[in-house]
Amino acid sequence: MTAETDKPGDSEGKRRKPKRQVSLARRLMTVATVWSMLALAVAGIVLAGLYRAASERAFDAQLGVYLKTIVANMVPDGNVAGDSDAEGDLVRKPQGLGEPRFDLPFSGWYWTVIDHASNEVLFASPSLVGDMLQVGQGDRQEPDTSYFAIGPAEQEVRVRRLTVEINGNNYDIIVAAETDDFREDVRQFRRLVLLTMVILGAGLLGAIYLQVRVGLKPLKRLGGSLIEVRRGLAEKIDEDLPGELAPLAVELNALIHANREVVERSRTHVGNLAHALKTPLSVITNEARSTEGEFADKVGEQATLMSTQIQHHLERARMAAQRRVIGVSCELTPVLERMVSAMSKIYRDKDVAFDMPDTDELSDLRFRGEQQDLEEMVGNLLDNACKWADLEVQISVAAVSQEESARALFEICVEDDGPGLSEDQRLEAVKRGKRLDETVPGTGLGLSIVADLAGVYGGEFELSRSDKGGLKATLLLPSV
């Protein structure tokens, strides 16, 4: 037991709330969401890239048609004389390519024919207005190449260059077209892809949410069934579950049943042992009392001590057995009301006033354990307070915040306005059979029983000084 300086807060390390784990539903939704969003993003990027590449190929194919038309127009007909370049090779100036934009000044569509050897411009489209097409020639080692460049009007153009041989002479034929329509088409496709992916992503998020919620619903039902068993509202777990969870429910029910059997056997053994020892000890005690002498007195004293110790350890065994029963619980309010009513009758002559908490506020509190154990703890605390109180005994009950404890707990405080105890006396008061005042009736077992029962249930019990001047007993117990 702890002294006054050992506050409940001092044991914070013992019941420190563990780090909260992320729920299974949130984990599944997070993983599925991240994977889906990444997949959609990659798919959108790939689709946009594929469309851009396909658009470039289509654009290049269109420019290739004009290249072939220019080449066909340049080749002279059999015996018909055509225009001659500087070296005297007969080629004809391309005419009528079927694209009006080649004839409009700086329209963004241009073509030119260059002598490969001398790099001299032989022919050019009217759209250049006598200017040179300064777009470079790319890799001149490649006979057919495409690339982007800046055109005469400072706009981006797509260039297609083809090197051909006509009558033994090589010519570089270059066709360039502005890319505004091409770029706008690609941007429009990207916007459509983005919109499509956003809509698809929203649909996937909704589907993921529904899938996780519906898929984990049996787990939630299993958890609810376990809570009902733990609170004592049901005797076994519902086994009407999907095939993956049904075996788990069956095994848990088997565990609960085995636990109850163990407890019943323990209670039976405890009862048998108590009965087997009670009679021989009674005989020894009676014989010692009927015989005079120092030896008889010593035997009687030791027999009484043995009986007390046996009763103590049998009681602890009974409490430990009860503590292991799954699903045992009881309401707190009825127990408090019965104990206060009983103490009012027992100490009627002292006319002690009881300050009780509002029972409506305690309606949701349940003790996770045997009702008779709760009655014994509360009864001993009230009995001790009534013995020493002058006028009043105050009872307060409060649920312990989940932030302060990893378990569900509640606290019962019983205070009196009597003389109280010093720190050393409070330590002695919880020792089994220790009576601080022989003039007051009692066995000295009450507070020690409270301490033992609280320890069995994983709770705490401490004595401190009350603001009323008397003793304050604080009992911390598990709840459901």
GIKA-V277777 format. One record per pair of residues at least 6 apart in sequence whose C-alpha atoms are under 6 Angstrom apart, sorted by the first residue. I is the first residue (numbers start at 0). J is the second residue. Records with the same first field share a line. If there is no record, write none. Layout:
BEGIN
I: J / J
END
This chain:
BEGIN
1: 461
3: 463
14: 404
15: 404
16: 404 / 405
47: 189
69: 93
72: 93
73: 90 / 91 / 92 / 93
74: 90
75: 90 / 91
81: 89 / 90 / 91
82: 89 / 90 / 91
83: 89 / 90
100: 106 / 108
101: 108 / 109 / 124 / 126
102: 125 / 126
103: 126
104: 126
105: 126 / 127
107: 176 / 177
108: 175 / 176
109: 124 / 174 / 175
110: 123 / 124 / 173 / 174
111: 122 / 123 / 172 / 173
112: 120 / 121 / 122 / 171 / 172
113: 119 / 120 / 121 / 170 / 171
114: 170
115: 169 / 170 / 171
134: 148
142: 161 / 162
143: 160 / 161
144: 159 / 160
145: 158 / 159
146: 157 / 158
147: 156 / 157 / 158
148: 155 / 156
149: 155 / 156
150: 156
155: 177
156: 175 / 176 / 177 / 178
157: 175 / 176
158: 174 / 175
159: 173 / 174
160: 172 / 173
161: 171 / 172
162: 170 / 171
163: 169 / 170
224: 236
227: 233
228: 234 / 326
229: 325 / 326
230: 326 / 328 / 479
231: 326 / 327 / 328
235: 252
238: 245 / 248
262: 320
284: 299
287: 295 / 299
327: 368
328: 366 / 367 / 368
329: 365 / 366 / 370
330: 365
331: 365
338: 378
351: 390 / 391
352: 391
353: 391 / 392 / 393
354: 393 / 394
355: 394
356: 395
365: 478 / 479
366: 478
367: 477 / 478 / 479
376: 449
379: 445
384: 415
387: 417
388: 415 / 416 / 417
389: 416 / 417
392: 414 / 415
393: 413 / 414
394: 412 / 413
395: 411 / 412
396: 410 / 411
397: 409 / 410
398: 409
399: 408 / 409
407: 477 / 478
408: 476 / 477 / 478
409: 475 / 476
410: 474 / 475
411: 473 / 474
412: 472 / 473
413: 471 / 472
414: 470 / 471
415: 469 / 470
416: 467 / 468 / 469
417: 469
418: 469
419: 469 / 470
429: 446 / 447
430: 447
431: 444 / 447
432: 443 / 444
433: 443
434: 443
450: 460
453: 459
458: 475 / 476
459: 474 / 475
460: 473 / 474
461: 472 / 473
462: 471 / 472
463: 471
464: 470 / 471
465: 471
END
